[in-house]
Amino acid sequence: MTVKEKRDIKRKLNLINHAKEIGNVKKACRYFGISRSTYYVWIERYEKDGEKGLINSKPCPENPKLRTPMYIEEKVIYLRKKYHFGPQRIYWYLKRFHQIQTSESSVYRILRRNGISRLPANTKKRSPGPHIKLYEKQTPGHHIQMDVKFLTFKNNEGKNIKRYQYTAIDDATRIRALKVYKRHNQDNAIDFVNYVINKFPFRIKMIRTDNGHEFQAKFHWHCIELGIEHVYIKPGSPNLNGKVERSHRTDKQEFYQLLDYTDDVDLKEKIKVWENFYNFNRPHKSHGGLTPYEVFRAKMNIEIQGQP
């Protein structure tokens, strides 16, 4: 018998003896901070088995028949480590692409059992900050948000290499276009607009950007010539382009943090793979687990041909 067990038995005996001395179980339980139902369980065990009956029984061992099969657990662990998906997105992904029916709680238990229920510090959710009224356009192409993400990599010599990811996201469907450049200027912004027009499966009515130098007069008039309205957000209000800003955080957590950078050719190919995965395969939380292109099909009620 361990010291802890002896101490626990002594505490229970003190309660039992005190109840006998004062002749009032209710007052004794209140004095010791124990419920009467617990007292009657203890006294029944004590009268039957003596002090041994007061030793807390060990919990029942886990039933291996009720545990999630190992092949499902391996997929959950892979999705967590590879993409840093949360329980909800892992549940969607297993159901959609592997026809595996489980639950978010089961996924969480698997993550906790394997010591990966908490993400690295740089992927944790941040404070939501002040409440901001959200909006969403209903027509694809009606409102496109565009921004630039600054990137820094290390070359073979250990020196920093700066690159710039130009990003466009459709407000209604969350379909995105991505392209990485070596320079941060209006010429590349114009080239990116042309890329977006060819990439998106709908006509673009408006593009909204911040007041960065890459989106100034030359870029502005190029959009006008293409028949696209270009508007600036209010200075110091990145929340007005909140969807593209949030998508950059997803890029950091689910792509760049896991990227093994070698050179620009490698990055160019990998960013295309990530762009397609985001648009066609990644369950989107804001859409209840649907992908951006599934939302597009639902909104336009058409079939998209040529899905990668």
C-alpha positions in Angstrom: 0.0 0.0 0.0 1.4 3.4 -1.0 1.7 6.4 1.2 -0.9 8.2 -0.9 -3.4 5.3 -0.5 -2.8 5.3 3.3 -3.4 9.0 3.5 -6.6 8.7 1.5 -7.9 5.8 3.7 -7.2 7.9 6.8 -9.2 10.8 5.4 -12.2 8.6 4.7 -12.0 7.0 8.1 -12.0 10.4 9.7 -15.2 11.2 7.9 -16.9 7.9 8.8 -15.9 8.2 12.5 -16.9 11.8 12.7 -20.4 11.0 11.3 -20.8 8.2 13.9 -19.7 10.5 16.7 -22.1 13.4 16.0 -24.8 11.1 14.6 -25.5 13.3 11.6 -24.2 12.3 8.2 -25.4 15.5 6.5 -23.3 17.8 8.9 -20.3 15.5 8.7 -20.3 15.5 4.9 -20.7 19.3 4.9 -17.8 19.6 7.3 -15.5 17.5 5.2 -16.7 18.9 1.9 -18.1 15.5 0.6 -21.5 14.7 -0.9 -23.7 12.3 1.0 -23.9 9.9 -2.0 -20.1 9.6 -1.8 -20.2 9.0 1.9 -22.7 6.1 1.5 -20.5 4.5 -1.2 -17.5 4.7 1.1 -19.4 3.3 4.2 -20.8 0.4 2.1 -17.3 -0.5 0.9 -15.8 -0.2 4.4 -18.5 -2.4 6.0 -17.9 -5.0 3.3 -14.1 -5.1 2.8 -12.7 -3.0 5.7 -9.9 -0.5 5.0 -9.1 -2.2 1.6 -12.5 -1.2 0.4 -11.6 2.4 0.8 -8.7 2.2 -1.7 -9.7 3.9 -4.9 -10.1 1.4 -7.7 -8.0 1.9 -10.8 -9.8 3.1 -13.9 -10.8 0.5 -16.5 -8.2 -0.1 -19.2 -8.9 1.3 -22.6 -10.8 -1.1 -24.8 -8.7 -1.6 -28.0 -11.9 -2.7 -29.9 -13.3 0.8 -29.4 -10.2 2.7 -30.4 -9.9 4.4 -33.8 -8.3 2.0 -36.3 -4.5 2.6 -36.7 -4.8 3.5 -40.5 -7.1 6.3 -39.6 -4.9 7.5 -36.8 -1.9 7.6 -39.2 -3.8 9.7 -41.7 -4.8 12.1 -38.9 -1.2 12.5 -37.7 0.0 13.0 -41.2 -2.5 15.8 -42.0 -1.6 17.5 -38.7 2.1 17.4 -39.2 2.1 18.0 -42.9 -0.5 20.8 -43.2 -1.1 21.8 -39.5 -4.8 21.2 -40.0 -7.1 21.6 -37.0 -9.6 18.8 -35.9 -12.4 20.2 -38.0 -10.5 20.5 -41.2 -9.0 17.0 -40.7 -12.5 15.6 -40.2 -13.6 17.3 -43.5 -10.6 16.1 -45.4 -10.9 12.5 -44.3 -14.6 12.5 -45.1 -14.2 14.1 -48.5 -11.0 12.5 -49.9 -10.8 9.2 -48.0 -14.5 8.4 -47.4 -13.6 8.0 -43.7 -16.5 8.9 -41.4 -15.3 9.9 -37.9 -15.9 13.0 -35.7 -14.0 16.1 -34.7 -13.9 14.8 -31.1 -12.3 11.6 -32.2 -9.7 13.5 -34.2 -8.9 15.7 -31.2 -8.4 12.6 -29.0 -6.0 11.2 -31.5 -4.0 14.4 -31.6 -4.0 14.6 -27.8 -3.0 11.0 -27.4 0.0 11.5 -29.7 1.0 14.8 -28.1 0.3 17.1 -31.1 -3.0 18.7 -29.9 -1.2 22.0 -29.7 0.3 23.7 -32.8 3.7 25.4 -32.8 3.7 28.9 -31.3 3.8 30.7 -34.7 0.6 28.9 -35.8 -1.6 29.5 -32.8 -4.7 31.6 -33.1 -4.2 35.2 -32.3 -6.5 37.5 -30.4 -9.5 38.4 -32.5 -9.0 42.1 -31.7 -11.9 44.6 -32.0 -15.1 43.4 -33.5 -15.3 44.1 -37.2 -18.5 43.8 -39.3 -17.9 41.2 -42.0 -19.3 41.2 -45.5 -19.4 38.9 -48.4 -20.3 39.5 -52.0 -22.6 37.0 -53.6 -21.5 37.2 -57.3 -18.1 35.8 -58.3 -15.8 38.4 -59.8 -17.8 41.3 -58.4 -15.0 42.1 -55.8 -11.4 40.9 -56.0 -9.0 41.7 -53.1 -5.3 42.0 -54.1 -2.2 42.4 -52.0 1.5 41.5 -51.8 3.2 39.1 -49.2 6.9 39.8 -48.5 9.0 36.6 -48.4 12.5 35.9 -47.2 14.5 32.8 -47.9 18.0 31.6 -47.4 20.2 30.7 -50.4 23.0 28.0 -50.3 25.4 30.6 -48.9 23.1 31.5 -46.0 22.2 34.9 -47.4 18.7 36.3 -47.3 16.8 36.3 -50.6 13.7 38.5 -50.9 10.7 37.5 -53.0 7.2 38.9 -53.4 4.0 36.9 -53.6 1.2 38.7 -55.4 -2.1 37.4 -54.3 -5.7 37.9 -55.6 -8.8 36.4 -53.9 -12.4 36.5 -55.0 -14.6 37.8 -52.2 -17.6 35.5 -53.0 -15.9 32.1 -53.6 -12.3 32.6 -52.1 -10.8 31.3 -55.3 -7.2 32.6 -55.3 -4.4 33.3 -57.8 -0.8 33.4 -56.7 2.5 34.4 -58.4 5.9 35.1 -57.0 8.2 37.8 -58.4 11.8 38.9 -57.7 10.8 42.6 -57.8 8.1 44.6 -56.1 6.9 47.2 -58.7 4.0 48.2 -60.9 5.2 46.2 -63.9 4.9 43.0 -61.9 1.5 44.1 -60.6 0.3 44.6 -64.1 1.7 41.3 -65.2 -0.1 39.7 -62.2 -3.4 41.3 -63.2 -3.2 39.7 -66.6 -2.4 36.4 -65.0 -5.5 36.7 -62.7 -7.8 37.5 -65.7 -6.7 34.3 -67.4 -6.8 32.3 -64.2 -10.2 33.2 -62.8 -13.2 31.4 -64.4 -15.3 34.6 -64.3 -15.3 38.2 -65.4 -13.7 40.6 -62.9 -15.7 43.8 -62.2 -13.6 45.4 -59.4 -10.2 45.1 -57.8 -9.5 46.5 -54.4 -5.9 47.2 -53.2 -4.1 49.1 -50.5 -2.1 52.3 -51.4 1.2 50.5 -52.0 3.6 51.9 -54.6 3.0 48.8 -56.8 -0.7 49.8 -57.2 -0.3 53.4 -58.3 -1.1 55.3 -61.5 0.4 52.9 -64.1 -1.3 49.9 -62.5 -4.6 51.9 -62.0 -4.9 52.9 -65.6 -4.1 49.5 -66.8 -7.0 48.1 -64.9 -9.3 50.9 -66.3 -8.2 50.0 -69.9 -9.1 46.4 -69.2 -12.6 47.5 -68.1 -11.9 46.7 -64.4 -12.7 49.2 -61.7 -9.8 49.8 -59.3 -10.4 51.2 -55.9 -8.1 51.8 -52.9 -8.9 50.9 -49.3 -8.8 53.6 -46.6 -5.2 54.1 -45.4 -4.4 52.2 -42.2 -7.4 49.9 -42.6 -6.1 46.4 -43.7 -9.3 44.9 -42.4 -11.0 46.2 -45.6 -8.9 43.7 -47.5 -9.3 41.2 -44.7 -9.8 38.1 -46.8 -6.5 38.4 -48.7 -4.7 39.3 -45.5 -6.1 36.2 -43.8 -5.2 34.0 -46.8 -1.5 35.2 -46.3 -1.6 33.8 -42.8 -2.8 30.5 -44.2 0.1 30.6 -46.7 2.5 31.0 -43.8 1.0 28.2 -41.7 0.2 25.6 -44.3 2.8 26.3 -47.1 5.8 28.4 -46.4 6.4 27.0 -42.9 6.7 23.5 -44.5 8.5 24.6 -47.6 12.0 23.4 -48.3 13.2 26.2 -50.5 16.0 25.5 -53.1 15.7 28.0 -55.9 13.2 30.1 -57.8 12.3 27.4 -60.3 11.4 25.1 -57.4 9.3 27.8 -55.8 7.5 28.6 -59.0 6.4 25.0 -59.4 5.5 24.6 -55.8 3.4 27.8 -55.6 1.3 26.4 -58.5 0.7 23.2 -56.7 -0.3 25.1 -53.6 -2.6 27.4 -55.6 -4.4 24.4 -57.1 -4.6 22.6 -53.8 -6.1 25.7 -52.1 -8.7 26.2 -54.9 -9.7 22.6 -55.6 -8.9 20.4 -52.6 -8.5 22.3 -49.3 -11.7 22.4 -47.2 -12.5 26.0 -46.4 -13.8 26.7 -42.9 -15.8 29.8 -44.0 -17.7 27.6 -46.5 -18.5 24.8 -44.1 -15.9 22.5 -45.5 -16.5 23.1 -49.2 -13.6 24.1 -51.5 -13.6 27.5 -53.3 -14.4 25.9 -56.7 -17.3 23.9 -55.2 -18.7 27.2 -53.9 -18.2 28.7 -57.4 -20.1 25.8 -59.0 -22.9 26.1 -56.5 -23.2 29.9 -57.1 -23.0 29.7 -60.9 -24.8 26.3 -61.2 -22.3 25.2 -63.9 -19.7 22.5 -64.3 -16.1 23.6 -64.5 -14.1 21.7 -67.1 -10.4 21.1 -66.9 -10.0 20.7 -63.2 -6.5 19.8 -62.4 
